[in-house]
Amino acid sequence: MRAALVIVVAATSQLVPLFGQGANMPVEGPAEAFHRLLSSEWEYTLRTQPELATHVGDDRYNDRLSDYSDRAIAESIGHARQSLARFEAVDVRYLTEQDELNRELMLRTLRDSIDSAPFKDWEMPATQFEGVHLGYASLALDTPFRNVKDYRDYLARLRQIPRVLDQSIGHMRDGLRDHLMPPRYLLEKVSTQAQEIAAYPLDKSPFTAPLGKFPDAISEAERQPLRGAIEAAVKDLVAPAYARFAKFVREEYAPHGRVDPGLWALPDGEARYRFAVRHQTTTDSTAEQIHQLGLQSVGEIETEMLAIAKAQGFADLESFNRHIREDPKLHASSGKQLLDLYTHYRDQMYGKLPELFGHLPKTTLAVVPMEAYLSADGVPADYSPGAGDASRPGRINVNEYAPEKRLLLNVEAIAYHEGVPGHHMQFSITQELAGLPPFRRYTLDLNAYTEGWAFYAERLGKETGFYRDPYSEYGRLQNEMWRSVRWVVDTGVHAKHWTRQQMVDFFHRHTAMDDQNIETEVDRYIAWPAQALSYKMGQMRILFLRERAQRELGPRFDLRAFHDAVLDQGPLPLDMLTDKINAWIAARK
């Protein structure tokens, strides 16, 4: 799934006391006080992360951007500590089972936020894969444009982008001082990306995209001043700010980037990676344990792949993989071909969803080209969630960059992963769960669950009769291998001091992946430590729970009901998901 814009912000005002009672206020019970505490925390989140508020359909802050100042960050950390104390003080004896779960998830979220603060990740706010310069270039995609006020709010945000980029530059200078630097070669990509965004002509800029089609509710007389103001803001403020950002990264920042790609090279690097592994996997597994699991899994999957290679007339995987890499018929011929394939696989899977789920989402799924400024360093495809009220579709963003270098055989598996029954299914259902508090529907950062589910969903395509072509089935196994290789190379570079070339070589030795994808992948793991570990960790847990349910329920096992049970509480840490499904099995018995 596409990485969300990471925002570390805080409000300057204090929350009202949450358990104090005014003289004229009715007496409030513990359960009501807990719900008010949840509501106040959510209001704080929306107020301090206005981009998130827009994304979830709350228009109150559509004219604001987040505050990245030192003061805001300090207040954010202080607020997390205060909130943790408040949630810890809640008397669970008066809570329902659902509210106990709400409290536990909130406590975990706040503790993770506090535990990560000493690492000062805000001093490294930009990589080629995610960061402030990319996040704000996508601002228009999540913004509603229904009336004049929406356009004026957007204009107000454009005028704040220079402030946001300048605050980020300040943090990057602090990172220089504190030796908190991404790898130099990745920062050179950042500079190129920012310069490209700055250099777009007005009619091609992602910031002027809303001018391409005004809604009918806006008259022609109203359109001209809006067009002029927005174009002036982009030309005179946004583009120069991006150019300054690119120049700073290129001339002052990137030359001091670290040489070693692994997280171990940063101050407290071992502790940083240990925290990242725990956060991303929601387990206590060590980097060494995961590395060994990866090596074991690679060997097991190669056995399955070899059977297909031999059926196609090849004696070993090396010769079959070489054939795949070198055969132009197995590579895309155009971006349109890739777009059409993802659309085809979306459409054919939609017809199978009633066989797999009792609860189907209302939000539709679009297949669109990936933004040009992301594609050169982007994955083959990714997913952007739609709106919870179904007013904005979810999107599979298809990377059309250098199509002749992109293999076709794993497109089917990626389509099921990013779309249905993968990310689109899970995120859309979660957003529609009205009984959950908003923080659970929109902001829980639990990749082991979300990516684990999407990876599990790739197998559902096989169970419903797809991957009919042997090359597509080999592509599905390639995706399985891809995620096992991730276990090895991510832990390799960040815990075992591997070089980037060692990562590339391991990919080549064990997959038929194209060079373009391999280069993008290893750079992603270097930029986003441990995130790649979450996929297989989550998939394995879901498969384990499904096998347990089938074994214990026997003929009473219902696959549709199992899938609904996995999805009907939104994202959960793997230990809590295990408890949840164990309780579901016991109830079914």
WOTA-V640617 format. One record per backbone hydrogen bond with DSSP energy under -0.5 kcal/mol. CO is the residue of the C=O (numbers start at 0). NH is the residue of the N-H. E is the energy in kcal/mol with one decimal. If there is no record, write none. Layout:
co->{CO	CO}
nh->{NH	NH}
e->{E	E}
This chain:
co->{4	6	21	28	29	30	31	32	33	34	35	36	37	38	39	40	41	42	43	44	48	48	49	50	51	52	53	56	57	58	60	65	68	69	70	71	72	73	74	75	76	77	78	79	80	81	82	83	84	86	89	90	91	95	96	97	98	99	100	101	102	103	104	105	106	107	108	109	110	111	112	113	113	115	116	119	120	124	129	130	130	131	132	133	134	135	137	137	138	139	146	147	148	149	150	151	152	153	154	156	156	157	159	160	161	162	163	164	165	166	167	168	169	170	171	172	173	174	174	175	178	181	182	182	183	184	185	186	187	188	189	190	191	192	193	194	195	196	200	200	201	204	205	207	208	214	216	218	219	220	221	222	223	224	225	226	227	228	229	230	231	232	232	233	236	237	238	239	240	241	242	243	244	245	246	247	247	248	252	253	257	261	262	265	267	268	269	270	271	272	273	274	275	276	277	285	286	287	288	289	290	291	292	293	294	295	296	297	298	299	300	301	302	303	304	305	306	307	308	309	315	316	317	318	319	320	321	322	325	326	327	329	329	333	334	335	336	337	338	339	340	341	342	343	344	345	346	348	348	349	351	351	352	352	357	363	365	365	367	370	370	371	373	374	379	381	382	383	386	391	393	394	394	395	395	396	397	397	399	401	402	402	404	405	407	409	410	411	412	413	414	415	416	417	418	418	421	422	423	424	425	426	427	429	431	432	436	436	437	438	438	443	445	445	446	446	448	449	450	451	452	453	454	454	455	455	456	457	457	458	458	459	460	461	468	468	469	470	471	472	473	474	475	476	477	478	479	480	481	482	483	484	485	486	487	488	489	490	490	491	491	498	499	500	501	502	503	504	505	506	513	514	515	516	517	518	519	520	521	522	523	527	527	529	529	530	532	533	534	535	536	537	538	539	540	541	542	543	544	545	546	547	548	549	552	553	557	558	559	559	560	561	562	563	566	572	573	574	575	576	577	578	579	580	581	582	583	584}
nh->{6	8	24	32	33	34	35	36	37	38	39	40	41	42	43	44	45	46	47	48	51	52	53	54	55	57	56	58	60	61	63	67	72	73	74	75	76	77	78	79	80	81	82	83	84	85	86	87	88	89	91	93	94	99	100	101	102	103	104	105	106	107	108	109	110	111	112	113	114	115	116	116	117	118	119	122	123	131	126	133	134	135	136	137	137	138	140	141	141	142	150	151	152	153	154	155	156	157	158	159	160	160	163	164	165	166	167	168	169	170	171	172	173	174	175	176	177	178	179	178	180	257	185	186	187	188	189	190	191	192	193	194	195	196	197	198	199	199	203	204	204	207	208	210	211	217	218	222	223	224	225	226	227	228	229	230	231	232	233	234	235	236	237	238	240	241	242	243	244	245	246	247	248	249	250	251	252	253	255	256	183	264	265	268	271	272	273	274	275	276	277	278	279	280	281	289	290	291	292	293	294	295	296	297	298	299	300	301	302	303	304	305	306	307	308	309	310	311	313	312	319	320	321	322	323	324	325	326	327	329	330	407	408	337	338	339	340	341	342	343	344	345	346	347	348	349	350	351	352	352	354	355	355	356	359	393	367	395	397	373	374	375	376	377	398	396	1	394	389	386	365	383	396	367	397	381	369	399	402	404	331	405	406	331	410	413	414	415	416	417	418	421	422	423	423	424	425	426	427	428	429	430	431	432	433	435	439	440	441	442	443	445	448	449	450	451	452	453	454	455	456	457	457	458	458	459	460	460	461	461	462	463	465	464	471	472	473	474	475	476	477	478	479	480	481	482	483	484	485	486	487	488	489	490	491	492	493	494	495	495	497	502	503	504	505	506	507	508	509	510	517	518	519	520	521	522	523	524	525	526	527	530	531	532	533	533	536	537	538	539	540	541	542	543	544	545	546	547	548	549	550	551	552	553	555	556	561	562	357	563	564	565	566	567	569	576	577	578	579	580	581	582	583	584	585	586	587	588}
e->{-0.5	-0.7	-1.1	-2.5	-2.1	-2.2	-2.3	-2.0	-2.4	-2.5	-2.7	-2.1	-2.1	-2.4	-2.2	-2.1	-2.5	-2.4	-2.2	-1.4	-0.8	-1.8	-2.1	-2.1	-2.1	-2.9	-1.3	-0.7	-0.5	-1.4	-1.9	-0.6	-2.2	-2.5	-2.5	-2.1	-2.1	-2.3	-2.7	-2.1	-1.9	-2.2	-3.0	-2.4	-2.0	-2.0	-2.8	-2.5	-1.4	-0.9	-0.9	-1.5	-1.6	-2.2	-1.8	-2.3	-2.7	-2.3	-2.4	-2.2	-2.7	-2.2	-2.1	-2.6	-2.6	-2.3	-2.0	-2.4	-3.0	-1.9	-0.9	-0.5	-0.5	-1.6	-2.0	-2.2	-2.1	-1.4	-2.7	-0.5	-2.8	-2.0	-0.6	-0.9	-0.8	-1.4	-1.3	-0.6	-1.0	-0.7	-1.5	-2.4	-2.8	-2.2	-2.3	-2.3	-1.8	-2.4	-1.9	-1.5	-0.8	-1.0	-1.9	-2.5	-2.5	-2.4	-1.9	-2.3	-2.0	-1.8	-2.3	-2.2	-1.8	-2.2	-2.1	-1.9	-2.3	-0.6	-2.6	-0.8	-0.9	-1.5	-0.5	-1.7	-1.8	-0.8	-1.6	-2.3	-1.7	-2.6	-2.7	-2.4	-2.3	-2.2	-2.2	-1.9	-0.7	-0.7	-2.1	-1.3	-0.5	-1.1	-0.5	-2.1	-2.0	-1.8	-0.6	-1.6	-1.4	-0.6	-1.2	-3.1	-2.6	-2.3	-2.6	-2.5	-2.0	-2.2	-2.3	-2.7	-3.0	-1.8	-2.4	-3.0	-1.8	-2.5	-2.3	-2.5	-2.3	-2.7	-2.4	-2.7	-2.4	-2.6	-2.9	-2.2	-1.9	-3.5	-1.9	-2.4	-2.2	-1.5	-2.1	-1.8	-2.6	-2.4	-2.3	-2.4	-2.5	-2.8	-2.1	-2.9	-2.8	-2.2	-1.7	-2.3	-2.4	-2.2	-2.1	-2.3	-2.0	-2.2	-2.6	-2.5	-1.6	-1.8	-2.4	-1.9	-1.0	-1.0	-2.3	-2.3	-1.1	-1.1	-2.3	-2.5	-1.7	-1.3	-2.3	-1.7	-1.6	-3.2	-2.0	-2.1	-2.2	-2.4	-1.8	-1.6	-0.7	-1.7	-1.6	-2.6	-0.5	-1.4	-2.5	-2.8	-2.1	-2.3	-1.9	-2.5	-2.5	-2.1	-2.5	-2.4	-1.7	-1.9	-1.0	-1.5	-0.9	-0.7	-1.7	-0.6	-1.6	-2.0	-0.6	-2.6	-0.5	-2.7	-3.0	-1.7	-1.3	-0.7	-0.7	-1.3	-2.6	-3.0	-2.2	-2.5	-1.9	-2.3	-3.1	-2.3	-0.7	-2.6	-0.8	-1.5	-3.0	-0.7	-0.7	-2.0	-0.8	-2.1	-0.5	-2.4	-1.6	-2.1	-2.5	-1.8	-1.9	-3.1	-2.1	-1.2	-2.7	-0.6	-1.4	-1.1	-2.3	-3.0	-2.0	-2.0	-2.3	-2.3	-1.2	-1.5	-1.6	-1.8	-1.5	-1.0	-2.0	-1.5	-0.8	-1.1	-1.0	-2.4	-2.4	-1.0	-2.8	-1.8	-2.4	-2.3	-2.4	-0.8	-0.7	-0.6	-1.1	-0.8	-0.9	-0.7	-0.6	-0.7	-1.8	-1.6	-2.6	-1.4	-0.5	-2.2	-2.2	-2.1	-2.2	-2.2	-2.4	-2.0	-1.8	-2.9	-3.1	-1.9	-1.6	-3.2	-1.7	-1.1	-1.3	-2.9	-2.6	-1.2	-1.7	-2.7	-2.1	-2.0	-1.1	-0.8	-2.3	-1.5	-2.3	-2.9	-2.1	-2.0	-2.4	-2.2	-1.4	-1.6	-2.3	-2.7	-2.0	-2.7	-2.6	-1.7	-1.8	-2.2	-1.9	-1.9	-2.3	-1.2	-0.5	-1.5	-0.5	-1.5	-1.2	-2.5	-2.4	-2.6	-1.4	-2.2	-2.6	-2.4	-2.4	-2.4	-2.6	-2.2	-2.4	-2.7	-2.4	-2.7	-2.5	-1.6	-2.2	-2.0	-2.3	-2.5	-0.6	-2.2	-2.2	-2.0	-1.7	-1.8	-1.4	-2.5	-2.1	-2.0	-2.2	-2.6	-2.4	-2.1	-1.9	-2.7	-2.3	-2.3	-2.3	-1.9}
